[in-house]
Amino acid sequence: MPTTIRSTGLHACSISARVGAFLAPYLVAAANNYSYYLLNSLFLMLCAGAVLLTWGLPETKDTTLQTTLQSADHVTSADHVQANHVTSPV
């Protein structure tokens, strides 16, 4: 992924974390009033959604990262990521 997309993703995660930190005390208070299992089910669904969203992301370990969208146009398939894979001599 290009640098511009990575920075946008980082900022989106930061905003989500701040919103979650703001809402967490209210969710715990609501769970104390209603049901313990309701809060745990909500957190379980959010974690499962995060896993499903990140499952399909390509592996970028030991690859050259692109800096612009134009240079990343050819990096749309997993085959290209595998072709650029560099093995460690260790």
MARMI-460096 format. One record per residue: x, y, z of N, C-alpha, C, O, CB in turn; residue number from 1; residue in one letter. Coordinates in pm, 1 decimal, always signed. Glycine has a CB too. Layout:
# MARMI-460096
PT     n.xx     n.yy     n.zz    ca.xx    ca.yy    ca.zz     c.xx     c.yy     c.zz     o.xx     o.yy     o.zz    cb.xx    cb.yy    cb.zz   i aa
PT        X        Y        Z        X        Y        Z        X        Y        Z        X        Y        Z        X        Y        Z NUM  a
...
This chain:
# MARMI-460096
PT     n.xx     n.yy     n.zz    ca.xx    ca.yy    ca.zz     c.xx     c.yy     c.zz     o.xx     o.yy     o.zz    cb.xx    cb.yy    cb.zz   i aa
PT    +82.7   -117.6     +0.0     +0.0     +0.0     +0.0    +87.3   +124.2     +0.0   +192.1   +126.8    +64.6    -94.2     -0.3   +119.6   1  m
PT    +45.6   +225.0    -70.6   +123.8   +348.5    -73.7   +121.5   +421.9    +60.8    +34.1   +399.3   +144.6    +71.3   +440.3   -183.2   2  p
PT   +218.1   +508.3    +78.4   +231.7   +582.7   +203.3   +107.1   +664.2   +234.8    +67.2   +673.7   +350.9   +352.5   +674.2   +196.7   3  t
PT    +45.6   +722.7   +133.4    -72.6   +805.2   +158.6   -187.8   +722.3   +213.8   -260.7   +768.0   +301.8   -116.2   +875.6    +30.7   4  t
PT   -204.2   +602.6   +163.4   -310.7   +514.6   +211.6   -277.8   +463.6   +351.1   -367.0   +453.7   +435.4   -331.7   +396.5   +115.0   5  i
PT   -151.2   +430.8   +377.2   -112.1   +383.6   +510.1   -134.8   +490.9   +615.2   -182.1   +460.9   +724.8    +34.4   +340.3   +510.6   6  r
PT   -102.0   +615.0   +583.6   -121.3   +721.2   +682.2   -270.0   +747.2   +705.8   -310.5   +775.6   +818.6    -51.6   +850.3   +636.3   7  s
PT   -350.8   +737.9   +601.6   -495.4   +753.9   +618.6   -551.1   +641.3   +705.7   -635.1   +665.9   +792.3   -566.7   +755.9   +481.0   8  t
PT   -505.5   +519.7   +683.7   -548.7   +406.8   +765.6   -505.9   +421.0   +910.6   -581.4   +386.6  +1001.5   -494.2   +278.1   +709.1   9  g
PT   -384.8   +471.7   +932.5   -336.1   +492.9  +1068.3   -422.0   +595.7  +1141.1   -455.1   +577.9  +1258.3   -189.8   +538.0  +1066.3  10  l
PT   -457.7   +702.7  +1071.7   -541.1   +805.5  +1132.9   -683.1   +753.8  +1159.6   -743.3   +788.5  +1261.2   -546.3   +929.5  +1043.0  11  h
PT   -735.6   +672.7  +1070.6   -868.5   +614.8  +1092.1   -867.7   +523.4  +1215.2   -962.8   +523.2  +1293.3   -914.4   +535.8   +966.7  12  a
PT   -760.8   +446.3  +1232.1   -748.8   +360.7  +1350.2   -736.0   +443.6  +1477.2   -792.5   +408.1  +1580.6   -628.7   +267.3  +1336.4  13  c
PT   -662.7   +552.5  +1470.0   -646.6   +639.9  +1585.8   -779.2   +702.5  +1627.0   -810.9   +709.8  +1745.7   -544.5   +749.2  +1556.0  14  s
PT   -855.6   +746.8  +1529.9   -987.1   +805.1  +1559.2  -1080.0   +699.2  +1618.7  -1153.3   +727.0  +1713.6  -1049.9   +865.6  +1431.0  15  i
PT  -1077.0   +578.6  +1563.5  -1160.8   +470.5  +1615.7  -1123.2   +436.6  +1759.1  -1210.8   +410.1  +1841.5  -1148.7   +346.0  +1527.5  16  s
PT   -994.2   +437.2  +1789.6   -949.4   +408.1  +1925.7   -997.1   +515.0  +2022.7  -1037.9   +483.8  +2134.6   -797.0   +396.7  +1930.7  17  a
PT   -992.1   +640.2  +1980.9  -1037.4   +748.7  +2068.7  -1188.3   +741.9  +2092.0  -1235.4   +765.0  +2203.4   -999.8   +885.0  +2008.7  18  r
PT  -1263.0   +710.7  +1988.0  -1408.7   +696.6  +2003.8  -1439.4   +578.0  +2094.9  -1527.6   +586.6  +2180.4  -1478.3   +678.2  +1865.2  19  v
PT  -1367.7   +468.2  +2077.3  -1386.9   +351.8  +2163.6  -1352.4   +380.6  +2308.3  -1422.3   +335.2  +2399.0  -1303.8   +236.7  +2114.2  20  g
PT  -1244.9   +455.9  +2331.4  -1207.4   +492.3  +2468.1  -1312.1   +583.7  +2531.0  -1335.1   +578.7  +2651.8  -1070.0   +560.6  +2469.7  21  a
PT  -1374.5   +666.1  +2450.0  -1480.0   +754.2  +2500.3  -1606.2   +675.8  +2534.1  -1671.4   +703.0  +2634.9  -1512.1   +862.8  +2397.6  22  f
PT  -1640.8   +578.4  +2449.8  -1766.6   +505.1  +2468.8  -1757.4   +390.4  +2568.6  -1860.1   +347.1  +2620.9  -1813.0   +451.1  +2337.6  23  l
PT  -1637.9   +340.2  +2596.5  -1622.8   +222.4  +2682.0  -1686.9   +237.1  +2819.8  -1757.6   +145.5  +2862.0  -1477.7   +191.5  +2698.8  24  a
PT  -1666.2   +346.9  +2892.0  -1730.8   +356.5  +3023.8  -1883.4   +354.6  +3016.2  -1949.6   +299.7  +3104.3  -1686.2   +483.1  +3093.5  25  p
PT  -1938.1   +413.7  +2912.1  -2083.1   +414.4  +2896.5  -2136.3   +274.9  +2864.3  -2243.6   +236.2  +2910.8  -2123.9   +512.5  +2786.9  26  y
PT  -2060.3   +200.1  +2784.6  -2102.5    +63.7  +2752.8  -2096.6    -26.8  +2875.2  -2183.6   -111.7  +2894.2  -2015.6     +6.2  +2641.6  27  l
PT  -1994.1     -8.7  +2958.2  -1983.0    -89.4  +3080.0  -2096.9    -55.4  +3174.9  -2155.1   -144.9  +3236.3  -1846.4    -66.6  +3149.4  28  v
PT  -2129.5    +73.6  +3187.6  -2241.4   +113.1  +3274.1  -2373.3    +56.3  +3222.2  -2457.4    +12.1  +3300.5  -2250.4   +266.6  +3283.9  29  a
PT  -2390.8    +57.5  +3091.4  -2512.3     +1.4  +3033.0  -2517.6   -150.1  +3053.9  -2624.8   -205.9  +3077.3  -2520.1    +34.8  +2882.9  30  a
PT  -2403.1   -215.8  +3045.5  -2399.5   -360.6  +3065.3  -2431.9   -396.6  +3209.7  -2493.1   -500.4  +3235.1  -2262.3   -416.5  +3026.7  31  a
PT  -2391.8   -312.4  +3304.5  -2424.8   -339.0  +3444.7  -2574.5   -330.1  +3468.3  -2628.8   -398.7  +3554.9  -2351.7   -241.2  +3536.5  32  n
PT  -2641.1   -245.0  +3390.7  -2785.9   -229.5  +3406.5  -2865.3   -337.6  +3334.1  -2975.1   -372.7  +3377.5  -2828.7    -93.8  +3356.1  33  n
PT  -2812.2   -390.4  +3225.6  -2888.5   -484.9  +3143.4  -2834.7   -626.5  +3153.5  -2892.3   -710.6  +3222.5  -2887.5   -440.8  +2998.6  34  y
PT  -2726.0   -652.4  +3086.0  -2677.8   -789.4  +3080.0  -2527.3   -792.2  +3060.0  -2473.6   -718.3  +2977.5  -2747.8   -866.1  +2968.1  35  s
PT  -2460.3   -876.8  +3134.6  -2317.1   -896.9  +3122.1  -2283.6   -957.2  +2985.6  -2182.0   -922.7  +2925.2  -2265.6   -987.2  +3235.2  36  y
PT  -2368.0  -1046.1  +2938.1  -2342.9  -1115.3  +2812.4  -2363.4  -1024.7  +2691.6  -2305.0  -1048.6  +2586.0  -2432.5  -1236.4  +2801.2  37  y
PT  -2444.5   -922.6  +2705.7  -2466.8   -829.0  +2596.3  -2338.0   -754.7  +2560.8  -2303.9   -741.6  +2443.2  -2577.0   -729.3  +2633.3  38  l
PT  -2267.5   -706.7  +2661.5  -2142.1   -634.8  +2638.7  -2035.6   -727.5  +2581.0  -1965.4   -690.4  +2486.9  -2091.9   -571.7  +2769.2  39  l
PT  -2023.2   -846.3  +2636.3  -1924.5   -941.8  +2583.6  -1956.8   -982.5  +2440.8  -1865.9  -1001.1  +2359.9  -1917.8  -1066.0  +2672.4  40  n
PT  -2083.2   -996.6  +2409.2  -2122.9  -1031.0  +2272.4  -2088.7   -917.7  +2176.1  -2043.8   -942.3  +2064.1  -2273.5  -1062.2  +2266.2  41  s
PT  -2109.8   -794.2  +2219.6  -2074.9   -679.3  +2136.2  -1925.4   -676.3  +2107.6  -1884.5   -658.9  +1992.8  -2118.1   -548.8  +2203.8  42  l
PT  -1843.3   -693.3  +2211.4  -1698.9   -692.2  +2192.5  -1652.3   -810.6  +2106.9  -1559.6   -796.5  +2027.1  -1628.5   -694.6  +2327.8  43  f
PT  -1714.8   -924.1  +2122.8  -1681.5  -1040.7  +2041.3  -1711.7  -1013.8  +1893.8  -1631.8  -1048.2  +1806.7  -1759.2  -1164.4  +2090.0  44  l
PT  -1826.1   -952.9  +1866.2  -1861.6   -922.8  +1727.1  -1766.6   -818.9  +1666.6  -1730.1   -829.7  +1549.5  -2006.8   -872.4  +1718.8  45  m
PT  -1726.7   -719.3  +1744.7  -1632.5   -619.0  +1694.2  -1496.2   -681.3  +1664.0  -1434.7   -649.9  +1562.2  -1616.7   -504.9  +1795.6  46  l
PT  -1449.5   -768.9  +1752.0  -1321.1   -836.0  +1728.5  -1328.0   -929.3  +1607.3  -1234.4   -934.3  +1527.6  -1279.0   -915.4  +1853.2  47  c
PT  -1436.8  -1001.8  +1593.4  -1453.5  -1090.3  +1478.9  -1459.7  -1010.4  +1349.0  -1404.9  -1052.9  +1247.4  -1580.0  -1175.4  +1495.1  48  a
PT  -1525.6   -895.8  +1351.8  -1530.1   -809.2  +1234.0  -1392.0   -758.2  +1196.7  -1358.4   -750.3  +1078.5  -1623.5   -691.8  +1258.4  49  g
PT  -1311.8   -723.6  +1296.5  -1175.1   -677.1  +1269.8  -1091.3   -788.4  +1207.2  -1012.3   -763.4  +1116.1  -1108.6   -627.5  +1399.9  50  a
PT  -1108.7   -910.0  +1255.8  -1034.6  -1023.6  +1198.8  -1074.8  -1044.9  +1053.2   -988.7  -1064.6   +967.5  -1060.2  -1152.9  +1280.8  51  v
PT  -1203.5  -1041.0  +1025.0  -1250.0  -1062.7   +887.9  -1203.4   -952.4   +793.5  -1172.7   -979.1   +677.3  -1401.6  -1072.0   +885.0  52  l
PT  -1198.0   -829.8   +842.1  -1153.4   -719.1   +757.5  -1003.4   -725.2   +727.5   -960.6   -685.5   +619.2  -1186.7   -586.8   +824.0  53  l
PT   -924.2   -773.9   +821.2   -779.7   -777.9   +799.6   -731.4   -909.2   +739.1   -615.8   -918.7   +698.2   -708.5   -754.0   +929.6  54  t
PT   -815.9  -1008.8   +732.8   -775.0  -1140.7   +681.8   -724.4  -1133.1   +537.5   -627.1  -1200.3   +503.0   -892.1  -1239.1   +690.2  55  w
PT   -787.8  -1053.9   +454.4   -753.0  -1050.7   +313.2   -642.1   -954.1   +275.8   -608.6   -942.6   +157.9   -872.0  -1017.4   +235.7  56  g
PT   -583.9   -884.1   +372.9   -477.2   -790.0   +340.9   -351.7   -865.1   +298.4   -320.2   -969.8   +355.1   -447.1   -698.8   +461.2  57  l
PT   -280.0   -813.2   +199.9   -159.6   -882.6   +154.4    -45.7   -868.9   +254.6    -38.7   -771.0   +329.0   -115.8   -829.1    +18.7  58  p
PT    +42.9   -967.0   +256.0   +161.1   -963.6   +341.6   +264.2   -870.7   +279.5   +293.0   -881.3   +160.2   +220.1  -1106.1   +361.8  59  e
PT   +319.8   -780.4   +358.2   +417.9   -684.5   +305.3   +553.0   -697.1   +373.2   +638.0   -609.5   +357.5   +366.5   -542.8   +321.1  60  t
PT   +574.4   -803.8   +448.2   +702.7   -822.8   +514.5   +813.2   -843.6   +410.6   +797.9   -922.7   +317.5   +696.2   -942.8   +611.6  61  k
PT   +923.5   -772.4   +427.5  +1041.1   -782.6   +339.6  +1011.4   -745.0   +195.0  +1074.3   -798.7   +103.9  +1096.1   -923.0   +343.9  62  d
PT   +917.5   -654.5   +171.9   +889.1   -606.3    +37.1   +914.0   -456.5    +31.1   +914.1   -388.1   +133.4   +743.6   -639.3     -4.5  63  t
PT   +934.8   -407.3    -88.0   +951.8   -264.5   -107.8   +814.0   -199.8   -106.1   +725.8   -236.1   -184.0  +1027.1   -234.1   -241.2  64  t
PT   +796.6   -102.5    -15.1   +667.0    -36.7     -2.5   +658.7    +79.5   -100.4   +755.9   +152.7   -119.2   +643.9    +12.3   +142.2  65  l
PT   +543.9    +96.2   -161.9   +522.1   +201.2   -260.7   +494.6   +333.6   -190.1   +442.9   +335.6    -78.4   +405.0   +164.5   -355.0  66  q
PT   +529.5   +444.1   -255.7   +508.2   +574.9   -194.6   +392.0   +651.4   -256.5   +339.4   +742.6   -192.8   +633.3   +656.8   -205.5  67  t
PT   +350.5   +618.0   -376.9   +239.5   +688.6   -441.6   +139.0   +588.2   -495.8   +168.6   +469.7   -510.7   +291.1   +780.1   -555.4  68  t
PT    +20.6   +637.9   -524.7    -82.2   +551.4   -582.0    -45.8   +506.0   -722.9    -78.5   +394.0   -762.3   -216.0   +623.4   -583.9  69  l
PT    +21.7   +591.9   -799.1    +59.6   +555.5   -935.1   +159.8   +439.9   -935.3   +151.7   +351.8  -1021.0   +118.7   +676.6  -1007.8  70  q
PT   +252.9   +439.0   -841.7   +351.3   +331.0   -838.6   +291.9   +202.8   -780.6   +350.8    +95.7   -794.6   +473.4   +373.4   -757.2  71  s
PT   +177.4   +212.6   -716.6   +114.3    +94.6   -657.4     +6.7    +34.6   -747.1    -58.0    -62.4   -707.5    +54.2   +130.1   -523.2  72  a
PT    -14.1    +88.6   -865.4   -118.0    +36.2   -953.9    -94.1   -109.7   -990.7   -189.1   -186.6  -1005.6   -126.1   +119.8  -1079.8  73  d
PT    +30.7   -147.3  -1005.1    +60.4   -285.1  -1045.4    +60.8   -381.9   -927.0    +78.7   -502.0   -947.2   +194.8   -290.4  -1115.8  74  h
PT    +41.8   -334.0   -805.6    +43.5   -419.1   -686.7    -99.6   -450.2   -645.3   -139.9   -419.4   -533.1   +120.8   -351.1   -570.3  75  v
PT   -175.1   -509.9   -733.3   -313.8   -540.0   -701.1   -337.4   -688.0   -677.2   -446.1   -726.7   -634.2   -403.5   -491.9   -811.1  76  t
PT   -240.0   -770.1   -703.7   -260.2   -913.2   -683.2   -158.8   -966.9   -583.1    -52.4   -908.3   -562.9   -249.3   -989.3   -816.6  77  s
PT   -192.8  -1077.8   -521.6   -103.5  -1140.2   -424.8    +19.0  -1199.8   -493.4   +121.5  -1221.1   -428.7   -177.6  -1248.2   -346.3  78  a
PT     +9.8  -1227.1   -624.5   +122.9  -1284.0   -696.9   +240.5  -1187.5   -698.1   +355.4  -1229.5   -684.6    +82.5  -1319.8   -840.2  79  d
PT   +212.9  -1058.5   -714.1   +320.7   -960.9   -717.2   +387.9   -949.1   -580.5   +509.7   -933.3   -572.3   +267.7   -824.8   -762.1  80  h
PT   +309.8   -956.7   -474.7   +367.0   -949.9   -340.5   +457.1  -1069.9   -317.6   +564.3  -1056.0   -258.8   +256.1   -944.0   -233.1  81  v
PT   +415.5  -1187.2   -362.8   +497.4  -1306.2   -347.7   +624.4  -1296.6   -433.7   +729.4  -1346.2   -392.9   +416.3  -1431.3   -385.2  82  q
PT   +616.6  -1233.4   -552.3   +733.4  -1221.3   -639.6   +838.1  -1130.5   -579.5   +957.0  -1149.5   -605.0   +692.7  -1169.3   -776.3  83  a
PT   +797.8  -1031.4   -499.6   +893.5   -940.4   -437.7   +941.6   -988.6   -300.7  +1016.3   -917.5   -233.5   +831.8   -803.6   -424.2  84  n
PT   +901.0  -1105.3   -259.4   +936.8  -1154.7   -127.4  +1087.5  -1179.5   -121.3  +1143.5  -1248.7   -206.3   +858.3  -1284.0    -93.9  85  h
PT  +1151.5  -1122.8    -20.8  +1294.5  -1139.4     -1.3  +1315.1  -1232.8   +116.3  +1257.6  -1212.4   +223.3  +1365.3  -1002.7    +22.0  86  v
PT  +1396.1  -1334.0    +97.2  +1420.2  -1427.5   +205.8  +1539.9  -1380.8   +287.8  +1633.4  -1320.2   +235.6  +1443.4  -1570.2   +151.5  87  t
PT  +1534.7  -1410.1   +415.4  +1641.7  -1371.7   +505.5  +1752.6  -1475.1   +497.2  +1724.9  -1594.7   +487.7  +1590.0  -1357.4   +650.4  88  s
PT  +1879.0  -1430.7   +500.6  +1988.5  -1527.9   +494.5  +2004.4  -1606.9   +623.0  +2082.0  -1702.4   +626.3  +2117.6  -1457.8   +462.9  89  p
PT  +1934.8  -1571.1   +726.9  +1949.9  -1638.9   +855.7  +1871.5  -1766.5   +857.5  +1871.8  -1837.8   +957.8  +1905.9  -1549.5   +970.1  90  v
